[in-house]
């Protein structure tokens, strides 16, 4: 049950930000040739923002939900909103396949269950 909606939304935004940073850390090597074979650069640049985003995301989500499973499932849902969009926009891989659209729908449902199910 969510007891603090502002903290829930702050946590969700931090999870989204963390997944955006994680997408760039892991996938830039396939999108821009400069990033090929630069795992140390990628790790040094993105690890701290990713860590803080997820740490504080869990912190705010836990305060909003008073449980650990809820934040985990919301983080998963946020990842499935970020990854298809960035992969489509930056890597040119379509998210408009039946399988991907069903997964996106299900991830939205997971977030909505956590948000509205008391």
Secondary structure, DSSP 8 states (H G I E B T S, - for coil): --S-HHHHHHHHHHHHHHHHHHHHHHHHHHH-GGGTT-HHHHHHHHHHHHHHHHHHHHHHHHHHHSSHHHHHHHHHHHHHHHHHHHHHHHH-----SHHHHHHHHHHHHHHHHHHH--
